[in-house]
Amino acid sequence: MSATSTQSGPALVLGSASPRRRELLARLGIEPAQIIPADIDETPHANEIPRHYAQRMALEKAQTIKNDQAFILAGDTVVAAGRRILPKAEDEATARQCLSLLSGRRHRVYSAVAMKAPDGSIREKMSETHVRFKRLSEEEIRGYIQSGEWHGKAGGYAIQGSAEGLIDWIQGSHSGVVGLPLFETRALLKSAGFPLV
């Protein structure tokens, strides 16, 4: 049974429309009582470093949703090449630029989680994962572009899809790269008193 069906205390609201985050929460036995996508400006500040940007986005999302009867959980995932925040790829040209940049090199994925408890207190966690793509051929980039998996994904790839076959090394949280670091999320929920199995 899910946590929302067995708990007697406040429910959990997921501040994200991402089906991936909902699927990852389900691995912890949690079905959100509500899904309320946070509507915020996601433009990075001038000279904002990737880690701080991910933390700020997760926190702002959690704070934006108004419900003092529930736990509000929000997250943000940022793919960074050095100090550069890579965009969410919304077109093929952007996806190609990201993949060309990441080809054969190591990059970082920051996955921040923020939770607002019914008493208004805020808790935050962050995972930092190092990922390295193999050196990608033009054929491999073209094939991945044709898959369409990159659409809407930070850094132009989805590790839970065929891109995983192009990654030769990863250190850190696989679920964090997908969109919600489960170890950190579980610790956050436990520290706030949210009932978990």
N, C-alpha and C positions, 0 to 999 in steps of 0.2 A: 504494500500500500504506500501511497505517496505521503510525504510529510504533511501536506495540506489536508489530507483526508483523515489523519490520525491526531493532529495537534488540537489542543483546546485553546491555545493562546492566539496572539495576532498572526494573521496570514502573511504571505510574502508577495510583494508586487515586484515584477521584473520590469525595470525601466529600459527595455530594449525590444525592438521588433525582430531581432535576429533569431531565426529558427535554430541557428547553431548554439546560441547561448541557452535556449530552452532545452535543446537536446542534451547539452552538457549538464544542466541542472538535474535533468531526469536521471543521470548516472548517480547522483547523490540521493535519489529517491524523492526529489522535490518537484512538484507541479505547482507553478505559480498560481495564486488565486486570481491574479489579474496581470495583464501585460499592457503597460502604458509607455509607449515610446516617448522618450524625453526629447522635446523640441528645443534645441539650443543651437547657438552659433558655434560651429566647430572649426572656425578659422584660427589657425595658430597665431599666437602673438609674435611680434617682431623679435627675432633672436631667441625664441623659446626653444629649449632643448627637448628632445623627444620624451624623456622620462617625465619631466614636469608637465608636458602637454598631456600625456596619457593620464596622469594623476588628476590634473585639472578637469579634464573631460569627464572622467568617472564621477568625480565629486559634484560637478555642476549638474550632471544628469540625475544623481541621487537627490540633490537638494531641490531640483525643479519640480519633482513630483510631489504633490500635496496630498498626503494621507497620513494622519497621525494615529491611525488605528492599525497600521501594518508596518512590517519591515520592508524597506525599499532597497532593492539591490540593483546596482548599475555597474557597467564596466566599459572599458575602452581599450582597444588594441592598436598599437602603433608600430609600424615597421620602420626601422631607421637604418640608414646607411651613413655611418659616422654621426654627425650632428644634423643630418638632413632627414626631415620627416617625409616619408614617401606618401603619396596621395592614395585614396581609394580609387581604383581604376574604374572609370565609368565609360571609357571608350578604348578601342583597340590600340590607338596610338599611345595612350598613357600606359596601358598594360605592357606594351612592347618596350617602352622606355624603362619601366621598372625592371622587367626581366633582363634587359640588356645591362642595366646597372648592377643587378645582383649576380649576374653570371660569373661563376668562378670565384666569388668572394664571400667573406663572412659578413653577416649583418645581425642586428639585434631586433628582437621583438619584445616590446614592453606591453604587458597586459595588466591594467590596473582595475581594481575592484573597490567599490565604495558602497557602504550600507548605512542607511539612516534607520535607526530603531524608533519604535513608537514614542520613546521618551525624548526624541530629538537628537540623541547622541549620534556621532558619526564615527565609523570605523573604516579604515582603509588598508588595503594590501596591494602588493605589486609583485609580479613575476618578471624576471628578465631572462630571456632565452636567446642563445646564440645559435644561428642557423647558417649553413653554408650550402649554396647550390654548386653542383658540378659546373664546369665550363659548358655553357649551353651552345649548341650549334644553331644555325639559322633554321634548320629543319625542326629542331626541338622547340624553338620559340614559336615558330609558325604553327606547329601542331598544337601547342598549348593554347595559343590564341584562338585557334579554331574550336577548341573544347568549350569555350565560353565560361569556364569555371572561375576565371579571374574577375568577372563582372561584380563591381561593388566591393571588392576585397582590398584591404590595405596592402600596399606593396605589389598589387597585381597578381597575387596567387592565393590559392586555398590549399593549405598543407593536407587537409583531409581528403583531397582528391588526387588526381594523377600527378600533381606537382610533387607529391611525396617521393615519387620515383626519380625525381631529379635532384633530391637533396641528399648529399653524401655524408652530412654530419649535423648533429643537433645536440645541444647541451642545455638542459633546462626543462621547461614545462611544455609538453606537446599540446595539452589542452589549452594552455595560454596562447599558443600560436593560433589555434582554432578560434579562440575568442573569449574563453573564460578559464582561468587557471583553477583547477578543481581543488588542489591542496590548499591554496590560499583562500579560496571561497569557503571551503568547509571550515577552516580555522576561524574565519571572520564570523560565520554564522554561529559556530559554537561559542565564541567569546561573547556574542551578544545574547546568548540564551535561546536562540532559535532551536526548536527540538529537531534533532537528527537521529537517525537510526544508528 
